[in-house]
Amino acid sequence: MIYLDYSATTPVDEEVLMRYVHVEKHAFANANSKHSLGVRASNEIAEATEKIAKLLNVDPQEIIYTSCASEANNTAIKGCALKYPNKKHIITSALEHSSVVAPLYYLQQNDYVIDMVNLDEHGRFDLGHLESLIHEDTLMISLVAVDSETGIRQPVEEIGKLAKSKNVLFHCDMTQALGKCPVDLSDIDLISCSAHKIYGPKGIGMLIKRKGVSLVPLIHGGRSTTAYRSGTPQNALICAFSLAVELAFWNMDTRVQRIKELRTFLVKQLSLFDKISINSNEFAIDQILNFSVRGIDSDEWVLKFSSRDICISARSACSGKENFSKSVYAITRDNDRATSSLRVSLSHLTTMDQLRAFLDVLQDFLKETGE
């Protein structure tokens, strides 16, 4: 089996898994219990949180653990809307994950005005247009750091500075950026991310909420690690998440260099085919490569590749049932490219032999279409 869908999820790192098992065995107690095992669990969580905070240059008290990035996105958007009900305007984009789109749609049904920022010719947010959308009723800007389908890295540092100058909250979905590319979080008020995108376990994510920003929690009742998300603390998941963050940051340069070599090879080979148009450009992170094969049905081709034991995707796994890529269409304005796009996402675990095997199968399929 050749797995080339690392942007959908990653396998758990063996060291991270062992960390989870160790904590689950030896520090399983409720971290709010006063007995010795509860104190041990609390100390494990505190140490894990300190490590994440240091790596991300945030305060440990700003970290809210959630079940996933989707919960973090919902908590940030709905929580701020409930806290600041007098402001009814939010700015977002066509590139957002469904866990941002859905709560915004919910708010729109409740008298909120949602504006979409334009993209420039590179598929990046148009900062001039973004600034023109901000007015006195604007509560929040909610924009993704890296588009999950094309991999295009957005200018979130500049957006943070703009939002701060306008006294507007900035929420950033950092799920595809954490541990994959450097990002300065200094001017971002609310940050969502997840462990399973960086070789951590599923079931744990976090929302970083800066001091001075308040929100109404989605879950009430039950003491936890924070007042903003109730529920018994997830000891083992938190500790495993912490180690996954550590490993991602410690090894980022080495991993990215390895992936860059793989991507360069893949782009060069794909460019040899007349039917293929590459949608990911120079602003994309190296881990994600999106391309279109004119005339194909991308969902059918995902199944064709799967029949040859190769896992790729047509679009984000959480994008819904649409048969086209909203991200590719937003960037290219080409419906044919949006309905025929495929995403290969790479890892430091990917090998050159795997890419050669993928290209061999791709060539077989192209011959069937007359390429």
PEPE-V789290 format. One record per residue. RES is the residue in three letters. PHI is phi in whole degrees, 0 to 359 (NA if undefined). OMEGA is omega in radians with two decimals (999 if undefined). BURIAL is b if it has 24 or more other C-alpha atoms within 12 Angstrom, else e. Layout:
res->RES phi->PHI omega->OMEGA burial->BURIAL
res->RES phi->PHI omega->OMEGA burial->BURIAL
//
This chain:
res->MET phi->NA omega->3.09 burial->e
res->ILE phi->250 omega->-3.09 burial->b
res->TYR phi->258 omega->3.13 burial->b
res->LEU phi->230 omega->-3.10 burial->b
res->ASP phi->227 omega->-3.05 burial->b
res->TYR phi->292 omega->3.09 burial->b
res->SER phi->283 omega->3.06 burial->b
res->ALA phi->285 omega->3.03 burial->b
res->THR phi->192 omega->-3.14 burial->b
res->THR phi->238 omega->3.02 burial->b
res->PRO phi->290 omega->3.14 burial->b
res->VAL phi->289 omega->3.05 burial->b
res->ASP phi->300 omega->-3.08 burial->b
res->GLU phi->302 omega->3.14 burial->e
res->GLU phi->295 omega->3.11 burial->e
res->VAL phi->294 omega->3.13 burial->b
res->LEU phi->297 omega->3.12 burial->b
res->MET phi->294 omega->3.08 burial->e
res->ARG phi->296 omega->3.10 burial->b
res->TYR phi->302 omega->-3.10 burial->b
res->VAL phi->298 omega->-3.12 burial->e
res->HIS phi->299 omega->-3.11 burial->e
res->VAL phi->292 omega->3.13 burial->b
res->GLU phi->298 omega->3.14 burial->b
res->LYS phi->277 omega->-2.92 burial->e
res->HIS phi->250 omega->3.12 burial->e
res->ALA phi->218 omega->-3.02 burial->b
res->PHE phi->276 omega->-3.02 burial->b
res->ALA phi->294 omega->3.03 burial->b
res->ASN phi->297 omega->-3.06 burial->b
res->ALA phi->293 omega->3.09 burial->b
res->ASN phi->264 omega->3.09 burial->b
res->SER phi->287 omega->-3.06 burial->e
res->LYS phi->273 omega->-3.11 burial->e
res->HIS phi->285 omega->-2.99 burial->e
res->SER phi->298 omega->-3.13 burial->e
res->LEU phi->288 omega->3.05 burial->e
res->GLY phi->295 omega->3.10 burial->e
res->VAL phi->296 omega->3.11 burial->e
res->ARG phi->298 omega->3.12 burial->b
res->ALA phi->297 omega->3.13 burial->b
res->SER phi->298 omega->3.13 burial->b
res->ASN phi->294 omega->3.10 burial->b
res->GLU phi->299 omega->3.14 burial->b
res->ILE phi->295 omega->-3.13 burial->b
res->ALA phi->299 omega->3.14 burial->b
res->GLU phi->295 omega->3.13 burial->e
res->ALA phi->297 omega->-3.13 burial->b
res->THR phi->293 omega->3.10 burial->b
res->GLU phi->301 omega->-3.12 burial->b
res->LYS phi->295 omega->3.11 burial->b
res->ILE phi->299 omega->-3.10 burial->b
res->ALA phi->300 omega->-3.14 burial->b
res->LYS phi->295 omega->-3.13 burial->e
res->LEU phi->294 omega->-3.10 burial->b
res->LEU phi->267 omega->-3.13 burial->b
res->ASN phi->59 omega->3.06 burial->e
res->VAL phi->232 omega->3.09 burial->b
res->ASP phi->275 omega->3.12 burial->e
res->PRO phi->306 omega->-3.14 burial->b
res->GLN phi->289 omega->3.12 burial->b
res->GLU phi->272 omega->-3.09 burial->b
res->ILE phi->267 omega->3.07 burial->b
res->ILE phi->245 omega->3.12 burial->b
res->TYR phi->281 omega->-3.14 burial->b
res->THR phi->230 omega->3.12 burial->b
res->SER phi->281 omega->-3.08 burial->b
res->CYS phi->185 omega->3.10 burial->b
res->ALA phi->291 omega->3.11 burial->b
res->SER phi->297 omega->3.06 burial->b
res->GLU phi->294 omega->3.12 burial->b
res->ALA phi->298 omega->3.11 burial->b
res->ASN phi->298 omega->3.12 burial->b
res->ASN phi->297 omega->3.14 burial->b
res->THR phi->296 omega->-3.13 burial->b
res->ALA phi->297 omega->-3.02 burial->b
res->ILE phi->285 omega->-3.13 burial->b
res->LYS phi->292 omega->-3.11 burial->b
res->GLY phi->298 omega->3.11 burial->b
res->CYS phi->287 omega->3.10 burial->b
res->ALA phi->298 omega->3.11 burial->b
res->LEU phi->290 omega->-3.10 burial->e
res->LYS phi->285 omega->-3.08 burial->e
res->TYR phi->239 omega->-2.99 burial->b
res->PRO phi->290 omega->-3.10 burial->e
res->ASN phi->278 omega->3.12 burial->e
res->LYS phi->251 omega->-2.95 burial->b
res->LYS phi->239 omega->-3.08 burial->b
res->HIS phi->235 omega->3.13 burial->b
res->ILE phi->228 omega->-3.14 burial->b
res->ILE phi->249 omega->3.13 burial->b
res->THR phi->215 omega->-3.10 burial->b
res->SER phi->215 omega->3.11 burial->b
res->ALA phi->281 omega->-3.07 burial->b
res->LEU phi->263 omega->-2.97 burial->b
res->GLU phi->284 omega->3.07 burial->b
res->HIS phi->294 omega->-3.11 burial->b
res->SER phi->299 omega->3.13 burial->b
res->SER phi->283 omega->2.93 burial->b
res->VAL phi->262 omega->-3.12 burial->b
res->VAL phi->299 omega->-3.04 burial->b
res->ALA phi->295 omega->3.10 burial->b
res->PRO phi->295 omega->3.09 burial->b
res->LEU phi->292 omega->3.07 burial->b
res->TYR phi->296 omega->3.09 burial->e
res->TYR phi->301 omega->3.13 burial->e
res->LEU phi->294 omega->3.13 burial->b
res->GLN phi->298 omega->3.09 burial->e
res->GLN phi->286 omega->-3.14 burial->e
res->ASN phi->240 omega->2.96 burial->e
res->ASP phi->76 omega->3.03 burial->e
res->TYR phi->273 omega->3.07 burial->b
res->VAL phi->256 omega->-3.12 burial->b
res->ILE phi->247 omega->3.09 burial->b
res->ASP phi->250 omega->-3.12 burial->b
res->MET phi->250 omega->3.10 burial->b
res->VAL phi->281 omega->3.12 burial->b
res->ASN phi->287 omega->3.01 burial->b
res->LEU phi->256 omega->3.06 burial->b
res->ASP phi->275 omega->-3.06 burial->e
res->GLU phi->293 omega->3.12 burial->e
res->HIS phi->259 omega->-3.11 burial->b
res->GLY phi->79 omega->3.12 burial->b
res->ARG phi->255 omega->-3.11 burial->b
res->PHE phi->296 omega->3.12 burial->b
res->ASP phi->281 omega->-3.04 burial->b
res->LEU phi->294 omega->3.10 burial->b
res->GLY phi->295 omega->3.10 burial->e
res->HIS phi->294 omega->3.11 burial->e
res->LEU phi->302 omega->-3.13 burial->b
res->GLU phi->298 omega->-3.11 burial->b
res->SER phi->291 omega->-3.14 burial->e
res->LEU phi->280 omega->-3.06 burial->b
res->ILE phi->284 omega->3.05 burial->b
res->HIS phi->217 omega->-2.98 burial->e
res->GLU phi->294 omega->-3.13 burial->e
res->ASP phi->264 omega->-3.09 burial->e
res->THR phi->284 omega->3.09 burial->b
res->LEU phi->274 omega->-2.90 burial->b
res->MET phi->206 omega->2.88 burial->b
res->ILE phi->251 omega->3.11 burial->b
res->SER phi->235 omega->-3.06 burial->b
res->LEU phi->224 omega->-3.08 burial->b
res->VAL phi->281 omega->3.12 burial->b
res->ALA phi->278 omega->3.12 burial->b
res->VAL phi->224 omega->3.10 burial->b
res->ASP phi->293 omega->-3.03 burial->b
res->SER phi->289 omega->-3.07 burial->b
res->GLU phi->264 omega->-3.13 burial->b
res->THR phi->253 omega->-3.14 burial->b
res->GLY phi->81 omega->-3.07 burial->b
res->ILE phi->291 omega->-3.12 burial->b
res->ARG phi->277 omega->-3.07 burial->b
res->GLN phi->264 omega->-3.10 burial->b
res->PRO phi->280 omega->-3.00 burial->b
res->VAL phi->290 omega->3.10 burial->b
res->GLU phi->295 omega->3.10 burial->b
res->GLU phi->293 omega->3.11 burial->b
res->ILE phi->296 omega->3.11 burial->b
res->GLY phi->300 omega->3.12 burial->b
res->LYS phi->295 omega->3.12 burial->b
res->LEU phi->297 omega->-3.13 burial->b
res->ALA phi->300 omega->-3.14 burial->b
res->LYS phi->297 omega->-3.13 burial->e
res->SER phi->293 omega->-3.12 burial->e
res->LYS phi->260 omega->-3.12 burial->e
res->ASN phi->58 omega->3.13 burial->e
res->VAL phi->240 omega->3.11 burial->b
res->LEU phi->290 omega->3.07 burial->b
res->PHE phi->238 omega->3.05 burial->b
res->HIS phi->256 omega->-3.11 burial->b
res->CYS phi->232 omega->3.02 burial->b
res->ASP phi->279 omega->-3.03 burial->b
res->MET phi->258 omega->-2.98 burial->b
res->THR phi->302 omega->-3.11 burial->b
res->GLN phi->271 omega->-3.11 burial->b
res->ALA phi->255 omega->-3.05 burial->b
res->LEU phi->304 omega->3.08 burial->b
res->GLY phi->77 omega->-3.11 burial->b
res->LYS phi->250 omega->3.12 burial->b
res->CYS phi->208 omega->3.14 burial->b
res->PRO phi->294 omega->3.07 burial->b
res->VAL phi->221 omega->3.06 burial->b
res->ASP phi->274 omega->-3.06 burial->b
res->LEU phi->269 omega->-2.95 burial->b
res->SER phi->308 omega->-3.02 burial->b
res->ASP phi->253 omega->3.13 burial->b
res->ILE phi->255 omega->-3.02 burial->b
res->ASP phi->280 omega->-3.06 burial->b
res->LEU phi->222 omega->-3.02 burial->b
res->ILE phi->230 omega->3.12 burial->b
res->SER phi->253 omega->3.04 burial->b
res->CYS phi->200 omega->-3.01 burial->b
res->SER phi->217 omega->-3.09 burial->b
res->ALA phi->284 omega->-2.96 burial->b
res->HIS phi->287 omega->3.05 burial->b
res->LYS phi->273 omega->-3.08 burial->b
res->ILE phi->233 omega->3.05 burial->b
res->TYR phi->68 omega->3.01 burial->b
res->GLY phi->252 omega->-3.10 burial->b
res->PRO phi->282 omega->2.99 burial->b
res->LYS phi->284 omega->3.10 burial->b
res->GLY phi->100 omega->3.14 burial->b
res->ILE phi->217 omega->3.06 burial->b
res->GLY phi->217 omega->3.07 burial->b
res->MET phi->205 omega->2.98 burial->b
res->LEU phi->242 omega->3.03 burial->b
res->ILE phi->268 omega->-3.13 burial->b
res->LYS phi->243 omega->-3.09 burial->b
res->ARG phi->294 omega->3.03 burial->b
res->LYS phi->301 omega->-3.10 burial->e
res->GLY phi->96 omega->3.05 burial->e
res->VAL phi->260 omega->3.13 burial->b
res->SER phi->239 omega->3.10 burial->b
res->LEU phi->206 omega->3.07 burial->b
res->VAL phi->267 omega->-3.11 burial->b
res->PRO phi->293 omega->3.08 burial->b
res->LEU phi->278 omega->-3.11 burial->b
res->ILE phi->245 omega->3.11 burial->b
res->HIS phi->249 omega->3.05 burial->e
res->GLY phi->94 omega->3.13 burial->e
res->GLY phi->96 omega->-3.09 burial->e
res->ARG phi->291 omega->3.13 burial->e
res->SER phi->217 omega->3.13 burial->b
res->THR phi->280 omega->-3.08 burial->b
res->THR phi->206 omega->3.10 burial->b
res->ALA phi->284 omega->-3.01 burial->b
res->TYR phi->264 omega->3.10 burial->b
res->ARG phi->203 omega->-3.08 burial->b
res->SER phi->283 omega->3.12 burial->b
res->GLY phi->126 omega->3.11 burial->b
res->THR phi->302 omega->-3.10 burial->b
res->PRO phi->303 omega->-3.11 burial->b
res->GLN phi->269 omega->-2.98 burial->b
res->ASN phi->312 omega->-3.03 burial->b
res->ALA phi->293 omega->3.13 burial->b
res->LEU phi->295 omega->3.12 burial->b
res->ILE phi->297 omega->-3.12 burial->b
res->CYS phi->294 omega->3.09 burial->b
res->ALA phi->294 omega->3.09 burial->b
res->PHE phi->301 omega->-3.13 burial->b
res->SER phi->302 omega->-3.14 burial->b
res->LEU phi->293 omega->3.10 burial->b
res->ALA phi->299 omega->3.09 burial->b
res->VAL phi->297 omega->3.12 burial->b
res->GLU phi->304 omega->-3.09 burial->b
res->LEU phi->296 omega->3.13 burial->b
res->ALA phi->297 omega->-3.11 burial->b
res->PHE phi->284 omega->3.13 burial->b
res->TRP phi->299 omega->-3.02 burial->e
res->ASN phi->255 omega->-3.01 burial->e
res->MET phi->302 omega->-3.08 burial->b
res->ASP phi->298 omega->-3.13 burial->e
res->THR phi->295 omega->-3.13 burial->e
res->ARG phi->297 omega->-3.09 burial->b
res->VAL phi->296 omega->3.12 burial->b
res->GLN phi->298 omega->3.11 burial->e
res->ARG phi->297 omega->-3.12 burial->e
res->ILE phi->293 omega->3.13 burial->b
res->LYS phi->300 omega->3.11 burial->b
res->GLU phi->297 omega->3.11 burial->e
res->LEU phi->295 omega->-3.11 burial->b
res->ARG phi->296 omega->3.14 burial->b
res->THR phi->302 omega->3.10 burial->b
res->PHE phi->298 omega->-3.07 burial->b
res->LEU phi->294 omega->3.12 burial->b
res->VAL phi->299 omega->-3.14 burial->b
res->LYS phi->300 omega->-3.12 burial->e
res->GLN phi->289 omega->-3.14 burial->e
res->LEU phi->295 omega->-3.11 burial->b
res->SER phi->292 omega->3.14 burial->e
res->LEU phi->281 omega->-3.07 burial->e
res->PHE phi->262 omega->-3.09 burial->b
res->ASP phi->296 omega->-3.07 burial->e
res->LYS phi->283 omega->-3.01 burial->b
res->ILE phi->258 omega->3.02 burial->b
res->SER phi->241 omega->-3.13 burial->b
res->ILE phi->272 omega->-3.09 burial->b
res->ASN phi->266 omega->3.10 burial->b
res->SER phi->278 omega->-3.06 burial->b
res->ASN phi->249 omega->-3.07 burial->b
res->GLU phi->293 omega->3.12 burial->e
res->PHE phi->269 omega->-3.12 burial->b
res->ALA phi->280 omega->3.02 burial->b
res->ILE phi->291 omega->-3.03 burial->b
res->ASP phi->291 omega->-3.05 burial->b
res->GLN phi->286 omega->-3.04 burial->b
res->ILE phi->238 omega->3.07 burial->b
res->LEU phi->228 omega->-3.13 burial->b
res->ASN phi->248 omega->3.11 burial->b
res->PHE phi->215 omega->3.13 burial->b
res->SER phi->245 omega->3.05 burial->b
res->VAL phi->245 omega->-3.01 burial->b
res->ARG phi->306 omega->3.02 burial->b
res->GLY phi->91 omega->-3.10 burial->e
res->ILE phi->263 omega->2.93 burial->b
res->ASP phi->262 omega->-3.00 burial->b
res->SER phi->298 omega->3.13 burial->b
res->ASP phi->296 omega->3.10 burial->b
res->GLU phi->296 omega->-3.12 burial->e
res->TRP phi->289 omega->3.04 burial->b
res->VAL phi->300 omega->3.11 burial->b
res->LEU phi->291 omega->3.09 burial->e
res->LYS phi->298 omega->3.10 burial->b
res->PHE phi->296 omega->3.14 burial->b
res->SER phi->298 omega->3.12 burial->e
res->SER phi->294 omega->3.08 burial->e
res->ARG phi->255 omega->3.09 burial->e
res->ASP phi->63 omega->3.07 burial->e
res->ILE phi->235 omega->-3.09 burial->b
res->CYS phi->257 omega->2.99 burial->b
res->ILE phi->229 omega->3.13 burial->b
res->SER phi->223 omega->3.07 burial->b
res->ALA phi->267 omega->-3.13 burial->b
res->ARG phi->194 omega->3.10 burial->b
res->SER phi->304 omega->-3.13 burial->b
res->ALA phi->296 omega->-3.10 burial->b
res->CYS phi->250 omega->-3.03 burial->b
res->SER phi->277 omega->3.13 burial->b
res->GLY phi->104 omega->-3.03 burial->e
res->LYS phi->261 omega->3.13 burial->e
res->GLU phi->297 omega->-3.12 burial->e
res->ASN phi->265 omega->3.08 burial->b
res->PHE phi->214 omega->3.11 burial->b
res->SER phi->268 omega->3.11 burial->b
res->LYS phi->296 omega->-3.13 burial->b
res->SER phi->293 omega->3.14 burial->b
res->VAL phi->296 omega->3.12 burial->b
res->TYR phi->295 omega->-3.13 burial->b
res->ALA phi->299 omega->-3.08 burial->b
res->ILE phi->275 omega->-3.02 burial->b
res->THR phi->262 omega->-3.02 burial->b
res->ARG phi->56 omega->-3.11 burial->e
res->ASP phi->237 omega->-3.07 burial->e
res->ASN phi->296 omega->3.13 burial->e
res->ASP phi->297 omega->3.12 burial->b
res->ARG phi->292 omega->-3.13 burial->b
res->ALA phi->289 omega->-3.13 burial->b
res->THR phi->269 omega->-3.11 burial->b
res->SER phi->237 omega->-3.06 burial->b
res->SER phi->268 omega->3.08 burial->b
res->LEU phi->231 omega->3.13 burial->b
res->ARG phi->242 omega->2.96 burial->b
res->VAL phi->251 omega->3.09 burial->b
res->SER phi->242 omega->-2.95 burial->b
res->LEU phi->256 omega->-3.13 burial->b
res->SER phi->219 omega->2.99 burial->b
res->HIS phi->295 omega->3.10 burial->b
res->LEU phi->277 omega->-3.14 burial->b
res->THR phi->292 omega->3.12 burial->b
res->THR phi->247 omega->3.09 burial->e
res->MET phi->296 omega->3.11 burial->b
res->ASP phi->297 omega->3.10 burial->e
res->GLN phi->295 omega->3.12 burial->b
res->LEU phi->292 omega->3.09 burial->b
res->ARG phi->296 omega->3.11 burial->e
res->ALA phi->295 omega->3.09 burial->e
res->PHE phi->300 omega->-3.12 burial->b
res->LEU phi->294 omega->3.08 burial->b
res->ASP phi->298 omega->3.13 burial->e
res->VAL phi->293 omega->3.09 burial->b
res->LEU phi->302 omega->3.14 burial->b
res->GLN phi->297 omega->3.08 burial->b
res->ASP phi->301 omega->-3.12 burial->e
res->PHE phi->293 omega->3.13 burial->b
res->LEU phi->294 omega->3.11 burial->e
res->LYS phi->297 omega->3.11 burial->e
res->GLU phi->295 omega->-3.14 burial->e
res->THR phi->270 omega->3.12 burial->e
res->GLY phi->98 omega->3.12 burial->e
res->GLU phi->290 omega->999 burial->e
//
